[in-house]
Amino acid sequence: MWYCYEVMKKRILSLIAIILLLASLTAILVVLVIRNVRQTETEAAEPTPTADPYEGLVEVSDGAGGTMWVAEAENLTPFSLDVTAFSVTDGVAAYSGDDAELVLGIDVSEHQGTIDWQAVADAGVKFAIIRCGWRGYSGGSLNADTLFQENVEGALAAGLEVGVYFFSQAISIAEAAEEALLTLELIDGYDITLPVFFDWEQIGTGEAARTDNANGNTITEACLEFCQLIESEGYEAGVYAYLNLAYFTYDLNQFEDLTIWMGNPGSWPEFYYDHTFWQYSFTGSVDGIEGDVDMDVMYVRTDATQTDEDTTEAADSTAVTEETASPDTDEEDTAGEAVAAQEAEN
């Protein structure tokens, strides 16, 4: 009897131990389940970050009143002047900020005909960027501008600072080198104090052009080749561009050491990055020139970073007025300086 009692006692104690163990395990399980539910709820409350669709891009003007996102050129500096301080009144560009002055200029070719350069100077124009030559967009022939010598000598005699541009249709580095060598031959012996510009443009007339399928990397390399050869002879080199060409054809990151001349007609410069020259109109009128002429300004910084060249006084351009549009054209490259057509496509 005593033996049966002890056995029963041990069984009861074992059962109680099992029950307590199961209760402990159940409690632990409940705690784990609650913790997991709370963690899941916390994770659900914190949404997974999504990729930024604009990473590596900057918002820029599209030249037609809107904006667009383009790849950022990290090697270039955003435009540092206040665009709201610019204005164009009666064809005259002005800047009301105190960090820069505008020097008035024009760019010309044989299509302006014979120019009275003294009258141009008397009208307040301080510099001229003169076309020295061009390559045709269909046959690819190299040509000197027929009035380059007359224009450069007349501008210098009238006291204007002179820069030069070559209208390029190069489709290879070799062709760009040919254009640079012709340019150097044409400007030899003249006091060219402003940059020598590589002016490659897309043809927007609808006609077939040998440059239609030109690759952006190739055109960038052609520009750099042209500029390197120009600089090797002691001249300052630069590149002319307009918004579409700058953002979608050229690799701007490679232009950090070049002077940029931006073709962007309007009341203020819309190019996102710093540049030195702004072509603000195709439709100007200046004493001494019959018909339309392209109008330009050079930014002269008035802060501590200005150079000796930047001491030129801003032009008194009261004789300059704006007329109707008529972009430059060539005998073969009939698209000429085709900025307006390209901007309209944005």
Buried (B, 14 or more C-beta within 10 A) or exposed (E): EEEEEEEEEEEEEEEEEEEEEEEEEEEEEEEEEEEEEEEEEEEEEEEEEEEEEEEEEBEBBBBEEEEBBBEBBEEBEEBEBBBEBBEBEEBBBBBEEEBBBBBBBBBBBBBBEEBBBBBBBEBBBBBBBBBBBBBBBBEBEBBBBEBBBBBBEBBBEBEBBBBBBBBBBBBBBEBBBBBBBBBBEBBEEBEBBBBBBBBBBBBBBEEEBBBEEBEEEBBBBBBBBBBEBBBEBEBBBBBBBBBBBBBBBBBBEBBBEBBBBBBBBBBBBBBBBBBBBBBBBBBBBBBBBEEBBBBBBBBBBBEEEBEEEBEBEBBEBEBBBBBEEBBBBBEBBBBBBBBBBBBEEB
